[in-house]
Every structure is written in C-alpha cells, then in structure tokens.
Amino acid sequence: MQIELTEKGMTLSCAESFTGGVIATRITAQAGASNYFKGSAVTYSELSKIKILNVSPDLIATHGVVSAEVVEAMAKGAREIYKADYAIATTGNAGPTQGDLDQEVGTVFIGLSTPYEVFSFKFSMGNSRTRVIQKSVNQAFEILYQELIKK
C-alpha cells in the first residue's frame, strides 16, 4: 500500500471509530509514512463524527452510527478535512456487549473515499473485541490496496 501510494504520488487519511487509531498507528509505524499520510481523526463518539467530520446528525438518527451511510460520510469527511486523495473510515460494534447500538457485536462497516467515488463494505467479524479490531484493520488495508492496484 505504501509503495502504491508513493509511486502514484497519492495521499491518505483516516477516520476511525471503534478501531481507535490502530490504523493510523500501523501506518505511522512504517518509515516513510510522512510521504503519503496526511492524518487521522479518532471520532469515537457521535458528537465527534458530527463536529470533526461533518457527518449529519440526521444521517446518524436515520441509519444509526454503525451503518454504511455513516461510514461513507466519515470517509468523505476525512478526505475533505485532510485534503487527501484517499480516506479510510471505520465504524462498528466491537463489543463485548451490544449496548445501545442497533448492530450486533462484531458488525463492522469499512468505508473508502477515493478521488472518484465513496463506497463501503459490511462485515461480521465475530465477538472477540481484540480480534474484531485487528481483523477490521487488516480488512481496511486490503480494501485500500485492492482499490490502488485497480488504477
């Protein structure tokens, strides 16, 4: 992913909810990340999604915070605020309990905003909080990588 972004002169940003900055941590652990990585927002709460990423409160109220619509708005917001070519976003319920969320434990949405489109995927990642987070981070990188090698 780093090679593809650097070779294409493209940049990346993130908006993370339940992954809590793990994506950004993995990116910045690699030497040379400053050549393509613009920044990340950990928007764990609904309010931070609204205030930082400009996600519409009506969108959250209509679809729920763990939804395709919200993760796509998060990805779009991160791409815009960081002026990046690509943005990865995550929202989900990593558990261990369902709490007040509409989605079951392990339900994850990963979004990607590109120079051409915004899209998302829904996954069921199990019920171990640590595994849900790690599997989701790996999946987010795979989604980005697959998009980068298409172009």
C-alpha positions as CSV (number, residue, x, y, z in Angstrom):
1,M,0.0,0.0,0.0
2,Q,2.8,2.4,0.9
3,I,4.6,1.7,-2.3
4,E,1.4,2.1,-4.4
5,L,0.5,5.4,-2.8
6,T,4.1,6.8,-3.0
7,E,4.6,5.7,-6.6
8,K,1.3,7.3,-7.7
9,G,2.0,10.5,-5.6
10,M,-1.3,9.9,-3.8
11,T,-2.1,10.7,-0.2
12,L,-4.2,9.0,2.6
13,S,-6.1,10.0,5.6
14,C,-8.3,8.1,8.1
15,A,-11.4,8.5,10.3
16,E,-11.6,5.8,12.9
17,S,-14.3,5.0,15.4
18,F,-14.1,1.5,17.1
19,T,-10.6,0.9,15.8
20,G,-9.4,3.8,18.0
21,G,-6.4,4.9,16.0
22,V,-5.0,1.4,15.3
23,I,-5.0,2.1,11.5
24,A,-3.1,5.3,11.9
25,T,-0.7,3.6,14.4
26,R,0.1,0.8,11.9
27,I,0.6,3.4,9.1
28,T,2.9,5.7,11.1
29,A,5.0,2.7,12.4
30,Q,6.4,2.4,8.8
31,A,9.3,4.6,7.8
32,G,8.3,7.0,5.0
33,A,4.7,7.3,6.1
34,S,5.0,11.1,6.1
35,N,5.4,10.9,2.3
36,Y,1.7,10.0,1.9
37,F,-0.1,10.0,5.2
38,K,-2.0,13.3,5.9
39,G,-3.5,12.5,9.3
40,S,-6.3,10.7,11.1
41,A,-9.3,11.5,13.3
42,V,-10.4,9.2,16.0
43,T,-14.1,10.0,16.2
44,Y,-15.3,7.6,18.7
45,S,-18.4,9.5,19.8
46,E,-21.4,10.6,17.7
47,L,-20.6,14.2,18.6
48,S,-17.0,13.9,17.3
49,K,-18.3,12.4,14.0
50,I,-20.6,15.4,13.7
51,K,-18.2,18.2,14.8
52,I,-15.0,16.9,13.2
53,L,-16.1,15.0,10.1
54,N,-19.3,16.9,9.4
55,V,-21.4,13.8,9.5
56,S,-25.0,14.9,9.5
57,P,-26.9,14.3,12.8
58,D,-29.9,13.4,10.7
59,L,-27.9,10.7,8.9
60,I,-26.9,9.2,12.3
61,A,-30.5,9.4,13.5
62,T,-31.9,7.8,10.4
63,H,-29.4,5.0,9.8
64,G,-27.6,4.6,13.1
65,V,-23.9,5.2,13.9
66,V,-22.9,1.7,12.7
67,S,-24.1,1.9,9.1
68,A,-22.9,2.1,5.6
69,E,-24.2,5.7,5.3
70,V,-22.3,6.9,8.3
71,V,-19.0,5.2,7.4
72,E,-19.2,6.7,3.9
73,A,-19.9,10.2,5.3
74,M,-16.9,9.6,7.7
75,A,-14.6,8.7,4.8
76,K,-15.7,11.6,2.8
77,G,-15.2,14.0,5.7
78,A,-11.7,12.7,6.4
79,R,-10.8,13.0,2.8
80,E,-12.0,16.6,2.7
81,I,-10.6,17.9,6.0
82,Y,-7.1,16.4,5.3
83,K,-7.2,17.2,1.6
84,A,-6.1,13.6,0.8
85,D,-6.7,11.6,-2.3
86,Y,-8.0,8.6,-0.3
87,A,-9.6,8.1,3.1
88,I,-10.3,5.0,5.1
89,A,-13.1,5.1,7.7
90,T,-14.3,2.5,10.2
91,T,-17.4,2.2,12.4
92,G,-18.7,-0.8,14.2
93,N,-19.6,-2.6,17.3
94,A,-16.5,-4.4,18.7
95,G,-18.3,-5.5,21.9
96,P,-18.1,-7.1,24.2
97,T,-21.8,-6.2,24.6
98,Q,-24.4,-4.9,22.1
99,G,-25.1,-1.9,24.4
100,D,-27.4,0.7,22.9
101,L,-26.2,0.1,19.3
102,D,-28.6,-1.3,16.7
103,Q,-26.0,-3.7,15.3
104,E,-24.9,-7.0,16.7
105,V,-21.4,-7.4,18.3
106,G,-18.8,-7.9,15.5
107,T,-20.7,-5.8,12.9
108,V,-18.3,-3.6,11.1
109,F,-18.5,-1.1,8.3
110,I,-15.4,0.0,6.4
111,G,-15.6,2.9,4.0
112,L,-13.3,4.3,1.4
113,S,-13.4,7.6,-0.2
114,T,-11.4,7.9,-3.5
115,P,-10.9,10.7,-6.0
116,Y,-13.8,9.1,-7.9
117,E,-16.3,7.6,-5.5
118,V,-17.2,6.7,-2.0
119,F,-18.2,3.1,-1.0
120,S,-18.4,0.8,1.9
121,F,-18.5,-2.8,3.0
122,K,-20.2,-4.6,5.8
123,F,-18.6,-7.4,7.7
124,S,-19.3,-9.7,10.6
125,M,-16.0,-10.1,12.5
126,G,-17.0,-12.3,15.4
127,N,-17.3,-11.4,19.1
128,S,-13.8,-11.0,20.5
129,R,-13.2,-7.3,20.8
130,T,-9.5,-7.5,20.1
131,R,-10.0,-9.8,17.1
132,V,-12.8,-7.6,15.7
133,I,-10.5,-4.6,15.8
134,Q,-7.4,-6.4,14.3
135,K,-9.4,-8.2,11.6
136,S,-11.1,-4.9,10.7
137,V,-7.8,-3.0,10.4
138,N,-6.4,-5.7,8.2
139,Q,-9.6,-5.7,6.0
140,A,-9.4,-1.9,5.7
141,F,-5.8,-2.1,4.4
142,E,-6.9,-4.9,1.9
143,I,-9.8,-2.7,0.6
144,L,-7.4,0.2,0.1
145,Y,-4.8,-2.0,-1.6
146,Q,-7.3,-3.5,-4.0
147,E,-8.5,-0.1,-5.0
148,L,-5.0,1.2,-5.5
149,I,-3.9,-1.7,-7.8
150,K,-7.1,-1.2,-10.0
151,K,-6.0,2.3,-11.2
